[in-house]
Amino acid sequence: MEKRSDQTSILENLGRFCRACIVSIVSVGPIPVHIAFIMDGNRRYAKKKNLLEGTGHRFGYLALINMLKCCYELGIKYVTIYAFSIDNFKRRPEEVESTMKLIQEKIEELIKEESLLNIYGVRVYFLGNLKLLNKSVRLTAERAMAATAGNSKAVLSICVGYTSTDEIVHAVQECCERKWDEIRELDSSGAGYGLISIGTNEESKGENIVGVADIEKHMYAAVVPDPDIIIRTSGETRLSNFLLWQSADSLLYSPSILWPEIGFRHLVWAVLDFQRNFHYLKKKGKESEVSWWKSIPRILKYCLFWMVGILILFQFHSLSQKNVEIVWGFF
Ligand SMILES: CC(C)=CCC/C(C)=C/CC/C(C)=C/COP(=O)(O)OP(=O)(O)O
């Protein structure tokens, strides 16, 4: 029994070591600053595994926690997730209620002292029309934002009661209201009142024109940079009203797995895809600053990684299926 658990912990450490090696190899190239996830396929996962529908979302949450850890290990500073769209409110009332309950329960878990958010220094934002949430979920969300406001290493944005078209309409409305107040302040005589028009100019102070940058400032997602990659599981290549304004230059990556099945390997693949397409993604001024000599420790780790890999291959016949699964679990 003792021997068995020793063997398990050796394999777990081996899994962790291999993962750390992959992280250091991938980090030689440019790492995306912001990844957004469309967590698609929770209910299909439950169906596939003959589980209750709501259990699919619980597995989805576990996958989310694992994915956040992977992102923070890779040094990705901003993560945004599509947790509940405005359209999701049209689902069966029992489903809406149970998903909301789950979201509230998990937010409460996430703001505990020893939670993942505090370990990795993550500030959390809720993006969307929060008025659509019931009072207790809204208050929990507000409490989470206040509780993590002092964290500054990373940012997690949770989109609830969100759709991109709603965000754009809200931003334009708010922007016009502000512009109206601004003009009124500048021209107390009221003589300059007129129509406010939407212009293509970036920003326009004191004029009756609202520009792109003016609108952007009023987006829910104004607190984070535009996403470099949007990952949508279940092989779908639609954005489903998610970050339409912000995704003009984003790479869409769409692995054919259901959200609860997502793992480290899918994230690494998405980042490698981003690195391959880096020069096409208009990442001006964001070139990697890594020079070859700075990569020496990483290259050594890379060699060590392959040596260990070859040793494992030699030993493979002596590993049981269970042991192989333990190591594979880290990917
Ligand atoms: C604290 C926090 C943010 C918790 C998140 C909980 C969580 C994983 C919510 C996901 C909800 C959702 C609508 C997923 C989409 O799958 P789907 O229901 O559309 O599945 P389908 O595509 O198989 O129908």
The ligand as an SDF file (V2000), in Angstrom:
LIG
                    3D

 24 23  0  0  0  0  0  0  0  0999 V2000
  -18.0620   30.9860  -10.7740 C   0  0  0  0  0  0  0  0  0  0  0  0
  -18.2880   30.6510  -12.1850 C   0  0  0  0  0  0  0  0  0  0  0  0
  -17.9340   31.6340  -13.1790 C   0  0  0  0  0  0  0  0  0  0  0  0
  -18.8110   29.4640  -12.5040 C   0  0  0  0  0  0  0  0  0  0  0  0
  -19.0140   29.0110  -13.9100 C   0  0  0  0  0  0  0  0  0  0  0  0
  -19.9770   27.8710  -13.9410 C   0  0  0  0  0  0  0  0  0  0  0  0
  -20.0850   27.4080  -15.3660 C   0  0  0  0  0  0  0  0  0  0  0  0
  -19.0980   26.4260  -15.8750 C   0  0  0  0  0  0  0  0  0  0  0  0
  -21.0650   27.9130  -16.1420 C   0  0  0  0  0  0  0  0  0  0  0  0
  -21.2250   27.5660  -17.5720 C   0  0  0  0  0  0  0  0  0  0  0  0
  -22.6210   27.8520  -18.0090 C   0  0  0  0  0  0  0  0  0  0  0  0
  -22.8890   27.5930  -19.4330 C   0  0  0  0  0  0  0  0  0  0  0  0
  -24.1040   28.2400  -19.9370 C   0  0  0  0  0  0  0  0  0  0  0  0
  -22.0990   26.8100  -20.2270 C   0  0  0  0  0  0  0  0  0  0  0  0
  -22.3450   26.4850  -21.6560 C   0  0  0  0  0  0  0  0  0  0  0  0
  -22.6260   25.0960  -21.8280 O   0  0  0  0  0  0  0  0  0  0  0  0
  -24.0270   24.6680  -22.4070 P   0  0  0  0  0  0  0  0  0  0  0  0
  -25.0150   24.6170  -21.2730 O   0  0  0  0  0  0  0  0  0  0  0  0
  -24.3830   25.6040  -23.5180 O   0  0  0  0  0  0  0  0  0  0  0  0
  -23.7900   23.2200  -22.9340 O   0  0  0  0  0  0  0  0  0  0  0  0
  -24.2460   22.6340  -24.3600 P   0  0  0  0  0  0  0  0  0  0  0  0
  -23.4920   23.4220  -25.3830 O   0  0  0  0  0  0  0  0  0  0  0  0
  -23.8270   21.1950  -24.3010 O   0  0  0  0  0  0  0  0  0  0  0  0
  -25.7190   22.8050  -24.4500 O   0  0  0  0  0  0  0  0  0  0  0  0
  1  2  1  0
  2  3  1  0
  2  4  2  0
  4  5  1  0
  5  6  1  0
  6  7  1  0
  7  8  1  0
  7  9  2  0
  9 10  1  0
 10 11  1  0
 11 12  1  0
 12 13  1  0
 12 14  2  0
 14 15  1  0
 15 16  1  0
 16 17  1  0
 17 18  2  0
 17 19  1  0
 17 20  1  0
 20 21  1  0
 21 22  2  0
 21 23  1  0
 21 24  1  0
M  END
$$$$
